[in-house]
Amino acid sequence: MKAKYVQLPEMMHAVRQHEAGGKLMIESIPVPKPGPGEVLVKMAAAPINPSDLALLQGNYLARNYPFIPGLEGSGVVIRSGGGLLSRLRVRKRVACSPNPEGDGTWAQYMKTSVMRTVPLPSGVGSEQGAMMLVNPMTTMAFIQIALKGGHKAMVNNAAASALGKMLIRLTNQHRIPLINIVRKKEQVPELKSEGATYVLNSRDESFANDLQKLSVDLGATLFLDAVTGKQTSILLKAAPRGSTLLAYARLSGDPISVDPGILIKEDKQIEGFQLGNWLHTKSILYKLRFIRRVKKQLSASLTSHINRSMSLEEVEEAISIYRENMSAGKIILLPEKSSIKDLSD
Ligand SMILES: NC(=O)c1ccc[n+]([C@@H]2O[C@H](COP(=O)([O-])OP(=O)(O)OC[C@H]3O[C@@H](n4cnc5c(N)ncnc54)[C@H](OP(=O)(O)O)[C@@H]3O)[C@@H](O)[C@H]2O)c1
């Protein structure tokens, strides 16, 4: 997509949901008008992430219905709603995320705060750029947490995910041993071919013992838990004394139940991790440096495999393909390639 000054249409097409768990509709609605400190992005690409599925079920962030899903994406800023930074962003290709409680990226246009846009490096395409703000930044945050906490090694589950594969590449770069946990036999050799040294299958009988032994041998004291539920107590039991477990998703959908004795006697901790909350604790300078580092790695270690790119109208099919095999790669929605013509054309 060229960063040119485009004539704005009055209406646009967007994916909308009218109630939690409800069907997704393609609707024609007014193009949003950005206010002061906001910009209007002409969307180029937007992935489907596990957090989008949780949002569609009504299990994640608050939304006023009907709303447009999509928690990250990329596009070109075509209007400023006022303010110096917003004006400077016009014509820039950006990665973007919606305002809190705002409409999302699965649409031809999205308005958002300029602070929720990051200019994309020229070598990064719209599809990879659309996935910059969630997984690459979270993976980099995990590395920072491991380094700052003096953890000698780390553990990550749901490790065949896009994030898991990025973490394999980054921990290799930083020479931090990583124990990867998957739940499918075929993912063990797959992750080894991606550069992983240690891969355990949580469905193996010896899993809990193997994890305990390996964690102690490697000094793995940072446990990253995207599965939670029953797996959390297995991880905590296996963790060496003084370990920290970061619960960063709830893929199992189950609550955590842990013997408090493990926490009390063995000085282990459970913390929640959410990228936005973590970034919120950082200074502006830290954030700028952090984003610069993420951008540098974006076309190398922080890429995600793309399974398929589909149009907005194919959203229901796109979600079911994604649900069926999340480890096969991301499904990207392309509002521009939609067979629905841009209403400005
Ligand atoms: N807290 C934060 O700020 C934050 C930020 C970014 C990402 N995340 C989380 O990080 C995780 C990975 O994200 P992603 O975009 O990289 O995911 P992804 O590429 O879409 O892959 C999802 C992975 O989850 C696995 N999975 C699904 N349900 C599972 C279950 N019940 N038990 C074990 N594994 C299961 C799948 O493996 P199978 O092949 O076994 O199905 C797949 O490898 C997600 O849960 C996401 O919400 C959190």
PDBQT file of the ligand as one rigid body, heavy atoms in Angstrom, charges set to zero:
ROOT
HETATM    1  N1  LIG A 401       0.004 -11.824  28.340  1.00  0.00    +0.000 N 
HETATM    2  C1  LIG A 401       0.407 -11.206  27.241  1.00  0.00    +0.000 C 
HETATM    3  O1  LIG A 401       0.688 -10.001  27.245  1.00  0.00    +0.000 OA
HETATM    4  C2  LIG A 401       0.524 -11.994  25.987  1.00  0.00    +0.000 A 
HETATM    5  C3  LIG A 401       1.110 -11.398  24.860  1.00  0.00    +0.000 A 
HETATM    6  C4  LIG A 401       1.270 -12.173  23.702  1.00  0.00    +0.000 A 
HETATM    7  C5  LIG A 401       0.818 -13.478  23.661  1.00  0.00    +0.000 A 
HETATM    8  N2  LIG A 401       0.219 -13.997  24.771  1.00  0.00    +0.000 N 
HETATM    9  C6  LIG A 401      -0.242 -15.390  24.765  1.00  0.00    +0.000 C 
HETATM   10  O2  LIG A 401       0.800 -16.209  24.288  1.00  0.00    +0.000 OA
HETATM   11  C7  LIG A 401       0.247 -17.412  23.754  1.00  0.00    +0.000 C 
HETATM   12  C8  LIG A 401       0.879 -17.692  22.400  1.00  0.00    +0.000 C 
HETATM   13  O3  LIG A 401       0.406 -16.716  21.482  1.00  0.00    +0.000 OA
HETATM   14  P1  LIG A 401       0.655 -16.925  19.922  1.00  0.00    +0.000 P 
HETATM   15  O4  LIG A 401       0.008 -15.819  19.206  1.00  0.00    +0.000 OA
HETATM   16  O5  LIG A 401       2.099 -17.185  19.698  1.00  0.00    +0.000 OA
HETATM   17  O6  LIG A 401      -0.184 -18.266  19.680  1.00  0.00    +0.000 OA
HETATM   18  P2  LIG A 401      -0.371 -19.129  18.353  1.00  0.00    +0.000 P 
HETATM   19  O7  LIG A 401       0.792 -19.000  17.461  1.00  0.00    +0.000 OA
HETATM   20  O8  LIG A 401      -1.689 -18.821  17.808  1.00  0.00    +0.000 OA
HETATM   21  O9  LIG A 401      -0.380 -20.597  18.937  1.00  0.00    +0.000 OA
HETATM   22  C9  LIG A 401      -1.197 -20.968  20.024  1.00  0.00    +0.000 C 
HETATM   23  C10 LIG A 401      -0.540 -22.195  20.639  1.00  0.00    +0.000 C 
HETATM   24  O10 LIG A 401      -1.272 -22.579  21.791  1.00  0.00    +0.000 OA
HETATM   25  C11 LIG A 401      -1.291 -23.988  21.876  1.00  0.00    +0.000 C 
HETATM   26  N3  LIG A 401      -2.462 -24.364  22.648  1.00  0.00    +0.000 N 
HETATM   27  C12 LIG A 401      -3.743 -24.005  22.421  1.00  0.00    +0.000 A 
HETATM   28  N4  LIG A 401      -4.545 -24.497  23.373  1.00  0.00    +0.000 NA
HETATM   29  C13 LIG A 401      -3.737 -25.182  24.237  1.00  0.00    +0.000 A 
HETATM   30  C14 LIG A 401      -3.971 -25.922  25.427  1.00  0.00    +0.000 A 
HETATM   31  N5  LIG A 401      -5.208 -26.055  25.930  1.00  0.00    +0.000 N 
HETATM   32  N6  LIG A 401      -2.919 -26.517  26.027  1.00  0.00    +0.000 NA
HETATM   33  C15 LIG A 401      -1.676 -26.405  25.519  1.00  0.00    +0.000 A 
HETATM   34  N7  LIG A 401      -1.387 -25.706  24.402  1.00  0.00    +0.000 NA
HETATM   35  C16 LIG A 401      -2.410 -25.110  23.768  1.00  0.00    +0.000 A 
HETATM   36  C17 LIG A 401      -1.344 -24.460  20.432  1.00  0.00    +0.000 C 
HETATM   37  O11 LIG A 401      -0.703 -25.711  20.375  1.00  0.00    +0.000 OA
HETATM   38  P3  LIG A 401      -1.371 -27.054  19.831  1.00  0.00    +0.000 P 
HETATM   39  O12 LIG A 401      -0.735 -27.300  18.484  1.00  0.00    +0.000 OA
HETATM   40  O13 LIG A 401      -0.989 -28.058  20.852  1.00  0.00    +0.000 OA
HETATM   41  O14 LIG A 401      -2.872 -26.811  19.750  1.00  0.00    +0.000 OA
HETATM   42  C18 LIG A 401      -0.487 -23.381  19.722  1.00  0.00    +0.000 C 
HETATM   43  O15 LIG A 401       0.865 -23.776  19.618  1.00  0.00    +0.000 OA
HETATM   44  C19 LIG A 401      -1.255 -17.176  23.645  1.00  0.00    +0.000 C 
HETATM   45  O16 LIG A 401      -1.910 -17.833  24.691  1.00  0.00    +0.000 OA
HETATM   46  C20 LIG A 401      -1.389 -15.661  23.808  1.00  0.00    +0.000 C 
HETATM   47  O17 LIG A 401      -2.648 -15.277  24.347  1.00  0.00    +0.000 OA
HETATM   48  C21 LIG A 401       0.065 -13.302  25.921  1.00  0.00    +0.000 A 
ENDROOT
TORSDOF 0
